[in-house]
Amino acid sequence: MAVVHIDNLAPGMVLSRNVCDRSGRMLLPTGAELTEKHFSIFRMWGVLEVEIVGEGIAEDAEAPQHEEVDPELLRQARAEVERLFVHNDPEHPAVKELLRLCTERRATRAP
């Protein structure tokens, strides 16, 4: 079992746990094989991560890798973005994802 960010999912992966929206409504049951259509549904309902069957999958709960971005630029961008979100809960899934996206965008647009 691995927790996988929805950007890292691929068709054919199998869920090891039910996927539910924030209100608890089940979107997809354990054992379902994922298709491209499911990725759109997850995004529409704010699902950021799912649990997948398999041991060979990288367990990266944070998100996609920033391999092409200078780590120092990424660190600086993260610090700047965190100052902008100082009054938000960084552990809330939506805020966490927004922080990740803003950091990535700021780091890749740095001069």
C-alpha positions as CSV (number, residue, x, y, z in Angstrom):
1,M,0.0,0.0,0.0
2,A,1.2,3.5,-0.9
3,V,-0.3,7.0,-0.6
4,V,0.0,8.6,-4.0
5,H,-0.7,12.2,-5.0
6,I,-3.2,12.3,-7.8
7,D,-0.7,13.9,-10.2
8,N,1.4,10.7,-9.9
9,L,-1.5,8.3,-10.5
10,A,-1.6,6.2,-13.7
11,P,-4.5,4.2,-15.3
12,G,-4.6,0.6,-14.1
13,M,-3.5,1.3,-10.5
14,V,-5.8,-0.3,-7.9
15,L,-7.2,1.4,-4.8
16,S,-6.3,-0.2,-1.5
17,R,-8.8,2.0,0.4
18,N,-12.1,3.6,-0.4
19,V,-11.8,7.2,-1.7
20,C,-14.2,9.6,-0.1
21,D,-14.8,13.3,-0.5
22,R,-14.5,15.8,2.4
23,S,-18.0,15.1,3.6
24,G,-17.4,11.4,3.7
25,R,-19.3,10.4,0.6
26,M,-17.7,7.4,-1.1
27,L,-16.5,8.2,-4.6
28,L,-14.7,5.0,-5.4
29,P,-14.5,1.6,-3.5
30,T,-11.5,-0.4,-2.5
31,G,-10.3,-2.6,-5.3
32,A,-11.4,-0.3,-8.1
33,E,-9.0,0.0,-11.1
34,L,-8.3,3.6,-11.9
35,T,-9.0,5.2,-15.2
36,E,-8.4,8.8,-16.6
37,K,-12.1,9.5,-15.8
38,H,-11.4,8.8,-12.1
39,F,-8.6,11.4,-12.0
40,S,-11.0,14.1,-13.1
41,I,-13.6,13.1,-10.5
42,F,-10.9,13.2,-7.8
43,R,-9.9,16.7,-8.8
44,M,-13.5,17.9,-9.0
45,W,-14.2,16.6,-5.4
46,G,-10.9,17.9,-3.9
47,V,-9.2,14.5,-3.4
48,L,-5.5,15.1,-3.4
49,E,-4.1,11.6,-2.5
50,V,-5.3,8.0,-2.6
51,E,-4.0,4.7,-1.3
52,I,-2.9,2.3,-4.0
53,V,-2.1,-1.4,-3.9
54,G,1.5,-2.3,-4.5
55,E,4.9,-2.0,-2.8
56,G,6.9,-0.7,-5.8
57,I,5.2,2.7,-5.7
58,A,7.1,5.7,-4.2
59,E,5.3,6.8,-1.0
60,D,5.5,10.5,-1.7
61,A,2.6,12.1,0.1
62,E,3.9,15.6,-0.6
63,A,3.5,15.7,-4.3
64,P,5.4,15.6,-7.5
65,Q,9.2,16.0,-7.4
66,H,11.0,19.3,-8.2
67,E,13.9,17.7,-9.9
68,E,14.5,20.5,-12.5
69,V,14.3,23.3,-9.9
70,D,17.3,24.5,-8.0
71,P,16.8,23.3,-4.3
72,E,17.9,26.7,-3.0
73,L,15.3,28.5,-5.3
74,L,12.7,26.1,-4.0
75,R,13.6,26.7,-0.4
76,Q,13.5,30.5,-0.9
77,A,10.1,30.2,-2.7
78,R,8.7,28.1,0.1
79,A,9.8,30.6,2.7
80,E,8.2,33.5,0.7
81,V,4.9,31.6,0.2
82,E,4.7,30.5,3.8
83,R,4.8,34.1,4.9
84,L,1.8,34.8,2.6
85,F,-0.1,31.9,4.2
86,V,0.8,32.7,7.8
87,H,-2.9,32.9,8.9
88,N,-3.8,29.6,7.3
89,D,-3.6,26.0,8.6
90,P,-0.7,24.5,6.6
91,E,-2.0,20.9,7.4
92,H,-5.4,21.4,5.8
93,P,-5.3,19.4,2.5
94,A,-6.5,22.3,0.4
95,V,-4.0,24.8,1.9
96,K,-1.3,22.2,1.7
97,E,-1.9,21.7,-2.0
98,L,-2.1,25.5,-2.6
99,L,1.2,26.0,-0.8
100,R,2.8,23.3,-3.0
101,L,1.5,24.8,-6.2
102,C,2.4,28.4,-5.3
103,T,5.9,27.3,-4.2
104,E,6.5,25.4,-7.4
105,R,5.2,28.3,-9.5
106,R,7.3,30.9,-7.7
107,A,10.4,28.8,-7.9
108,T,10.0,28.2,-11.6
109,R,9.4,31.8,-12.4
110,A,12.3,33.2,-10.4
111,P,14.8,35.3,-12.5
